[in-house]
Amino acid sequence: MSEGPKRGPEKPRKFQAIKGTRDLLPPETVLWNRVEQTANEVFTTFGFGEIRLPIFEPTELFARAVGADTDVVSKEMYSFDDRDETSISLRPEATASVCRAYIENGMQQLPQPVRLYYTGPMFRRERPQKGRYRQFYQIGAEVLGGSDAPAIDAEVIQMLMTFFDKINLAGTTLYINSIGHSADNCRRAYVETLRVALQNAKDKLGPDSQRRVDTNPLRVLDSKLESEQAIIETLPRIADHLCDDCRANYAAVKNELELRGVIYKENWRLVRGLDYYMRTTFEITAQGLGSQNAVCGGGRYDGLVELLGGPPTKGIGFAIGEDRLILSLQEGGQASQPQGRDVYIAWMGQRAYATAVRAAKNLRNSGLSVELPPSELKFGKALGQANKIGARYALILGDNEVAEGLWTLKNLSDGTQTKLAEPAVIQYLRENQRSSR
Ligand code: AMP
C-alpha cells in the first residue's frame, strides 16, 4: 500500500476572541467590581432586589417585546435553532426577560411594585467601535406593578443619578422626554403626522431614514447623519401633540424631579430605539466617549407585561451600558492600579519554608494579600520579584530568623527594616494596612 504525501506537524492554530468581544483583565476588573458593588449598594437603599436571568431565551420573546421591526431584533440578534428546532437567541437586552420572569414566577402576587435589578452580558451584532461591542454589559433596573405615579418615574431617575454620583462619573447630562401614550392614541396620531412630514421630505433623507419612514418613523429622530439634521429640526414635535393626560403626566414627572433636586434637560428627539416605550423616556450622556456617549437609556413601558401574556401591569426601567460607564470613568482619570501585594515572603532554607507557609496562612487569614514563592530564591532575586509585583513589604525569613524567633520586615517603598516577633508582625501589618487603605 502506498502512503499519501507526508504532512509535517500541523501548526497549532492561534485563537482570537470573536470580533466585538474582548477579555476584561485585572486590574481593570477591579473597577468593574467597584461599579457593580456600588450599584448593588445604591439600588438596595431604594428597595431593589437582584434578579439573575438566563442568557438565552426564545427568539419570539424578543420579537414580541422589543419589536420585530427594530434593528436589534431584525438585524442584530444572535439566533440559532436548538436541537428541537425551536429558535433561541442570546439576549440583546434584559427588560423582556424581567417581564417574562415577573409573569412566570407569579410576582404580581407580591406587594407591588416589584423592584428588580440585574447585571450581565448582552449580545448585539453591531459594527464594533469604541464603546460599541457585540458582547457588552448592562446594569439595569425595572419597577413592575403598582401605580404609574410620576413619583415612580422620578425616583427611578433619582436612583440612577445617585449611583452616578457615588461612582464619581463626571460630566453627566440627563435628558428627558415624553413620547405619549399609545392607548390614548396621542402617540399614534403623532407618529402619523410625523410620517406625513417625512414623506414630504423623503428624497432629502438617507437610505436608513427612508426605510424608517415606513417601518418606524420615530427612529428618524435618532439620526446622527449631518445631512439630515436641518430637516429633522423642521419636523413636528411630540410636545405639541400630547393629549391632556400625557401632558399633565409629563409636567408632573418634571415637578417630581425638581422636588428631588434632579437636574435635567429636555430633548424632544429622545424616542429610544425599542418599541415598548411610552410616556417618560430618558437618557444620560457622559464625558470622554465620542459619538457613543449614551451611558444609560430607559423609560416607561406600561403595556409590555400584558403584551407578553401577563396581566395589565405598569412598568418603568433603565439599562446602563457598563462598558461605556467604565470607559468614561477611565477617561476621567479613575484608572485601576495593579493589584500589588501587602507582603512578599522571601524565604531561604527548609526550616524557614515551613515557617513561611504558616506565616502566609496567618497573614491571609487576617485579610492581607500575600505572595509566597513556590521554590527557594536567593534573597536578592526574591526582593527583585517583590518589587516587580508591587509588594509593599517583604517578610524575610532565613534559618537565622526562624532560630531567633525574630522576623525581618522590609518596607519596600523606603527600604527601612524592622525586626519583630511573629505575633507583632501580623499586628504591625494589620495596623499599617488599615492606615494605608
Ligand atoms: P438600550 O438597551 O439600547 O436602551 O441601551 C442601553 C445602554 O446600553 C446604552 O445607553 C449604551 O450605554 C449601552 N449599549 C447598547 N448597545 C451597546 C453596545 N453594542 N455596546 C456597548 N454598549 C451598548
Residues whose N, C-alpha, C, O or C-beta is under 5 A from the ligand:
A	BS01	AMP	E93 R124 E126 G131 R132 Y133 F136 A294 V295 C296 G297 A319 I320 G321 D323 R324
